[in-house]
Amino acid sequence: MTRYLKDLWYGWTTTWHSMWITIRHLFRPNKGYTIQYPTVKAPLPERARMRLFNRIEDCIGCGQCARACPTDCIDIQTEKRGKDEPPVFASDGTPIKLRTFVFDIDMTLCCYCALCTFPCPTHCLVMTKEYEYAVYDKRDHIYHFAVDKPRYASPAEKEQPAAKA
């Protein structure tokens, strides 16, 4: 019986205490903590980390970003450029010796640590200030920055003659 009365007393005091806190804040003026979100946006810190973006035209395909990523959310595939091709340079003057044909970032795996942005020699991989990117399908969070083009025909395609139209 004493246990029942103690529990009853504890329940009553905790309820009264929480109601007292609510009543106390009910009559205080608003200090501006609430913002009208769609029209007014909260200021972001200077070094906020949001969405990854890659300027593929400056990417030299070194793969240092993929090696630095702790969650392996960056998939990069490259091939050597031909010797007969004209030289291509990044915006900072670095020669691009590899052709990047796959550069995918899976933002569902990203932990927003920005470790991949620091080793990039051409600074083409950056964290943007964009934080509103909700989607209905999880596959829409995989960003394809390079164009997926088949490098070579598969062996089965080489063996079959081309269909005549």
FILOTOR-276411 format. One record per atom (N, C-alpha, C): residue in three letters; x, y, z. Coordinates in steps of 0.05 Angstrom, whole numbers, padded with zeros to 5 digits, always signed. Example, Ala and Ser with C-alpha at 12.3 -4.5 7.8 and 13.67 -1.06 7.14 Angstrom:
<rs>
ALA+00264-00114+00156ALA+00246-00090+00156ALA+00264-00066+00156SER+00257-00045+00142SER+00273-00021+00143SER+00258+00001+00157
</rs>
This chain:
<rs>
MET+00016-00024+00000MET+00000+00000+00000MET+00017+00025+00000THR+00039+00024+00015THR+00057+00048+00015THR+00069+00052-00013ARG+00076+00031-00026ARG+00087+00033-00053ARG+00066+00047-00072TYR+00041+00039-00070TYR+00020+00051-00086TYR+00017+00081-00080LEU+00018+00088-00055LEU+00015+00117-00048LEU+00039+00133-00057LYS+00063+00121-00055LYS+00087+00135-00065LYS+00086+00139-00095ASP+00077+00119-00110ASP+00075+00122-00139ASP+00054+00142-00146LEU+00032+00143-00131LEU+00011+00163-00136LEU+00021+00191-00131TRP+00036+00195-00109TRP+00047+00221-00102TRP+00068+00229-00124TYR+00085+00210-00132TYR+00105+00217-00153TYR+00092+00225-00179GLY+00071+00211-00187GLY+00057+00218-00212GLY+00044+00245-00210TRP+00032+00252-00187TRP+00019+00277-00183TRP+00040+00300-00184THR+00062+00297-00170THR+00083+00318-00169THR+00096+00322-00196THR+00102+00301-00211THR+00114+00305-00237THR+00095+00318-00257THR+00069+00311-00255THR+00049+00324-00272THR+00047+00353-00265TRP+00045+00360-00240TRP+00044+00388-00231TRP+00068+00404-00240HIS+00091+00392-00237HIS+00116+00405-00245HIS+00116+00411-00275SER+00109+00392-00292SER+00109+00397-00321SER+00087+00418-00328MET+00064+00417-00315MET+00044+00437-00320MET+00053+00465-00312TRP+00068+00467-00290TRP+00078+00493-00280TRP+00097+00504-00301ILE+00114+00488-00313ILE+00133+00497-00333ILE+00117+00507-00358THR+00097+00493-00366THR+00080+00501-00388THR+00066+00528-00383ILE+00054+00531-00359ILE+00040+00555-00352ILE+00059+00579-00351ARG+00083+00574-00340ARG+00103+00595-00338ARG+00111+00606-00365HIS+00114+00588-00385HIS+00122+00597-00412HIS+00098+00607-00428LEU+00074+00602-00420LEU+00051+00610-00435LEU+00048+00640-00437PHE+00055+00654-00416PHE+00051+00683-00415PHE+00076+00699-00421ARG+00098+00686-00429ARG+00122+00700-00437ARG+00120+00709-00466PRO+00133+00732-00473PRO+00132+00740-00501PRO+00150+00722-00518ASN+00143+00721-00544ASN+00159+00705-00563ASN+00186+00717-00567LYS+00207+00701-00565LYS+00234+00712-00568LYS+00245+00708-00596GLY+00228+00702-00615GLY+00237+00700-00642GLY+00249+00674-00650TYR+00243+00652-00635TYR+00255+00626-00642TYR+00240+00613-00665THR+00215+00620-00669THR+00199+00608-00690THR+00202+00625-00716ILE+00208+00611-00738ILE+00210+00624-00763ILE+00188+00613-00782GLN+00180+00629-00801GLN+00160+00620-00820GLN+00176+00607-00843TYR+00179+00581-00842TYR+00199+00566-00858TYR+00197+00570-00888PRO+00175+00566-00901PRO+00177+00568-00931PRO+00186+00596-00941THR+00178+00617-00927THR+00186+00643-00936THR+00211+00654-00922VAL+00216+00647-00897VAL+00239+00655-00882VAL+00256+00630-00876LYS+00281+00631-00883LYS+00299+00608-00879LYS+00319+00615-00857ALA+00326+00595-00842ALA+00346+00599-00821ALA+00373+00604-00833PRO+00389+00622-00821PRO+00416+00626-00831PRO+00433+00602-00826LEU+00449+00595-00845LEU+00467+00571-00843LEU+00494+00580-00832PRO+00507+00563-00817PRO+00534+00569-00809PRO+00553+00571-00833GLU+00574+00585-00830GLU+00593+00590-00852GLU+00604+00564-00863ARG+00610+00545-00846ARG+00622+00520-00855ARG+00602+00497-00855ALA+00577+00503-00861ALA+00557+00482-00861ALA+00562+00463-00884ARG+00556+00437-00880ARG+00560+00417-00900ARG+00533+00406-00908MET+00527+00408-00934MET+00501+00400-00943MET+00504+00379-00965ARG+00498+00387-00990ARG+00498+00368-01013ARG+00525+00370-01028LEU+00534+00347-01037LEU+00559+00346-01053LEU+00553+00353-01082PHE+00571+00367-01094PHE+00569+00374-01122PHE+00596+00372-01135ASN+00597+00361-01159ASN+00622+00357-01174ASN+00621+00372-01201ARG+00640+00389-01206ARG+00643+00401-01232ARG+00659+00382-01249ILE+00645+00365-01264ILE+00658+00343-01278ILE+00677+00352-01299GLU+00674+00376-01310GLU+00692+00386-01330GLU+00720+00392-01318ASP+00722+00396-01291ASP+00748+00400-01278ASP+00759+00375-01265CYS+00744+00354-01265CYS+00752+00329-01251CYS+00774+00315-01268ILE+00797+00309-01255ILE+00819+00296-01269ILE+00817+00266-01265GLY+00798+00256-01250GLY+00794+00227-01247GLY+00815+00213-01230CYS+00826+00227-01211CYS+00848+00215-01195CYS+00837+00195-01174GLY+00812+00199-01166GLY+00799+00180-01147GLY+00807+00184-01118GLN+00820+00207-01112GLN+00827+00212-01084GLN+00802+00216-01067CYS+00781+00227-01078CYS+00757+00232-01063CYS+00744+00205-01055ALA+00744+00186-01073ALA+00732+00160-01067ALA+00749+00145-01046ARG+00775+00148-01046ARG+00792+00135-01026ARG+00788+00148-00999ALA+00783+00174-00998ALA+00780+00188-00973ALA+00753+00185-00960CYS+00733+00176-00976CYS+00706+00174-00966CYS+00704+00150-00946PRO+00695+00155-00921PRO+00693+00133-00902PRO+00669+00114-00907THR+00649+00123-00922THR+00626+00106-00927THR+00625+00094-00955ASP+00644+00100-00971ASP+00645+00090-00999ASP+00621+00098-01015CYS+00612+00122-01012CYS+00589+00131-01027CYS+00596+00143-01055ILE+00621+00145-01061ILE+00630+00156-01087ILE+00640+00133-01104ASP+00628+00130-01128ASP+00636+00110-01148ASP+00648+00125-01171ILE+00673+00120-01176ILE+00687+00134-01198ILE+00701+00113-01216GLN+00697+00115-01242GLN+00710+00097-01261GLN+00722+00114-01283THR+00747+00109-01289THR+00761+00125-01309THR+00775+00107-01329GLU+00784+00119-01350GLU+00802+00106-01370GLU+00821+00126-01380LYS+00844+00116-01390LYS+00864+00135-01400LYS+00855+00147-01426ARG+00862+00172-01429ARG+00857+00186-01454ARG+00877+00176-01475GLY+00868+00176-01500GLY+00886+00168-01521GLY+00908+00188-01526LYS+00930+00178-01536LYS+00953+00196-01542LYS+00947+00215-01565ASP+00930+00206-01583ASP+00924+00222-01606ASP+00903+00244-01601GLU+00891+00243-01577GLU+00871+00264-01570GLU+00884+00290-01562PRO+00871+00312-01567PRO+00883+00338-01559PRO+00884+00340-01529PRO+00903+00354-01518PRO+00905+00357-01489PRO+00881+00373-01478VAL+00872+00364-01454VAL+00849+00378-01441VAL+00860+00386-01414PHE+00852+00411-01405PHE+00861+00421-01380PHE+00837+00429-01363ALA+00841+00427-01337ALA+00820+00436-01318ALA+00822+00466-01316SER+00803+00478-01302SER+00802+00508-01301SER+00827+00520-01286ASP+00840+00504-01269ASP+00864+00514-01256ASP+00889+00508-01271GLY+00887+00495-01294GLY+00911+00489-01311GLY+00921+00461-01308THR+00910+00445-01291THR+00919+00418-01287THR+00911+00401-01312PRO+00930+00386-01323PRO+00923+00370-01347PRO+00906+00346-01339ILE+00885+00341-01355ILE+00867+00318-01350ILE+00877+00295-01367LYS+00888+00275-01354LYS+00899+00252-01368LYS+00880+00228-01369LEU+00859+00229-01352LEU+00840+00207-01350LEU+00813+00217-01359ARG+00798+00200-01372ARG+00770+00206-01379ARG+00752+00193-01358THR+00736+00210-01345THR+00718+00200-01324THR+00691+00194-01338PHE+00684+00168-01339PHE+00659+00162-01352PHE+00638+00154-01332VAL+00645+00149-01306VAL+00625+00145-01285VAL+00635+00161-01261PHE+00618+00178-01251PHE+00623+00192-01226PHE+00596+00195-01212ASP+00590+00176-01194ASP+00565+00175-01180ASP+00569+00179-01150ILE+00551+00194-01138ILE+00551+00198-01109ILE+00524+00190-01099ASP+00525+00171-01080ASP+00500+00162-01067ASP+00497+00177-01041MET+00480+00197-01041MET+00476+00215-01018MET+00461+00201-00995THR+00449+00177-01000THR+00437+00163-00978THR+00459+00150-00960LEU+00482+00146-00971LEU+00504+00134-00955LEU+00523+00156-00944CYS+00521+00180-00954CYS+00539+00201-00946CYS+00534+00209-00917CYS+00556+00213-00902CYS+00554+00221-00874CYS+00560+00251-00871TYR+00563+00266-00893TYR+00566+00295-00893TYR+00591+00303-00877CYS+00612+00288-00879CYS+00636+00295-00865CYS+00655+00313-00880ALA+00651+00315-00907ALA+00667+00332-00925ALA+00696+00323-00927LEU+00702+00298-00919LEU+00730+00289-00922LEU+00738+00285-00951CYS+00718+00281-00968CYS+00724+00277-00996CYS+00731+00303-01011THR+00723+00325-01000THR+00729+00351-01013THR+00757+00361-01009PHE+00770+00353-00987PHE+00796+00363-00981PHE+00819+00352-00999PRO+00820+00327-01005PRO+00842+00318-01022PRO+00839+00324-01052CYS+00817+00334-01061CYS+00813+00340-01089CYS+00833+00361-01099PRO+00851+00354-01118PRO+00871+00373-01126PRO+00861+00396-01143THR+00838+00392-01157THR+00828+00414-01173THR+00804+00428-01160HIS+00797+00420-01136HIS+00775+00431-01120HIS+00749+00431-01136CYS+00744+00409-01150CYS+00719+00407-01166CYS+00697+00394-01149LEU+00703+00380-01128LEU+00683+00368-01110LEU+00679+00386-01086VAL+00655+00397-01084VAL+00650+00416-01062VAL+00624+00409-01048MET+00621+00419-01024MET+00595+00417-01010MET+00580+00443-01014THR+00556+00441-01023THR+00540+00465-01029THR+00524+00473-01005LYS+00510+00495-01006LYS+00493+00505-00985LYS+00464+00495-00988GLU+00459+00478-01007GLU+00432+00469-01013GLU+00425+00447-00993TYR+00404+00450-00978TYR+00396+00430-00958TYR+00368+00420-00962GLU+00354+00430-00982GLU+00326+00421-00987GLU+00326+00403-01012TYR+00329+00378-01007TYR+00328+00359-01030TYR+00314+00333-01022ALA+00289+00337-01013ALA+00272+00314-01007ALA+00261+00302-01033VAL+00260+00276-01034VAL+00249+00262-01058VAL+00231+00239-01048TYR+00215+00229-01066TYR+00197+00207-01059TYR+00211+00179-01063ASP+00230+00178-01081ASP+00243+00153-01087ASP+00272+00155-01078LYS+00282+00135-01064LYS+00309+00135-01053LYS+00330+00135-01075ARG+00323+00124-01098ARG+00342+00123-01120ARG+00348+00150-01132ASP+00331+00170-01126ASP+00336+00197-01135ASP+00359+00211-01120HIS+00369+00199-01099HIS+00391+00211-01084HIS+00418+00201-01094ILE+00418+00186-01116ILE+00443+00178-01129ILE+00448+00198-01152TYR+00468+00214-01149TYR+00474+00235-01168TYR+00495+00225-01188HIS+00488+00227-01214HIS+00506+00219-01236HIS+00518+00245-01248PHE+00543+00249-01244PHE+00556+00273-01254PHE+00569+00268-01281ALA+00577+00244-01287ALA+00589+00238-01313ALA+00568+00223-01329VAL+00571+00224-01355VAL+00552+00210-01373VAL+00561+00181-01375ASP+00543+00163-01369ASP+00549+00134-01372ASP+00548+00127-01401LYS+00571+00122-01413LYS+00573+00113-01440LYS+00588+00087-01440PRO+00578+00067-01456PRO+00593+00042-01457PRO+00620+00047-01472ARG+00641+00038-01459ARG+00667+00043-01471ARG+00671+00027-01496TYR+00665+00001-01494TYR+00670-00017-01516TYR+00645-00034-01520ALA+00642-00046-01543ALA+00620-00065-01547ALA+00627-00091-01532SER+00606-00104-01522SER+00610-00129-01508SER+00619-00150-01528PRO+00632-00172-01519PRO+00640-00193-01537PRO+00617-00205-01552ALA+00594-00207-01540ALA+00570-00218-01554ALA+00562-00200-01577GLU+00564-00174-01573GLU+00556-00155-01594GLU+00576-00155-01617LYS+00602-00160-01610LYS+00622-00161-01631LYS+00618-00185-01650GLU+00609-00208-01638GLU+00606-00232-01653GLU+00581-00231-01672GLN+00560-00217-01663GLN+00536-00216-01679GLN+00539-00194-01701PRO+00530-00201-01725PRO+00532-00180-01746PRO+00510-00159-01741ALA+00516-00135-01750ALA+00497-00113-01745ALA+00472-00117-01762ALA+00449-00111-01751ALA+00424-00115-01766ALA+00421-00093-01786LYS+00412-00100-01810LYS+00409-00081-01831LYS+00381-00070-01831ALA+00379-00044-01834ALA+00352-00032-01833ALA+00340-00029-01861
</rs>
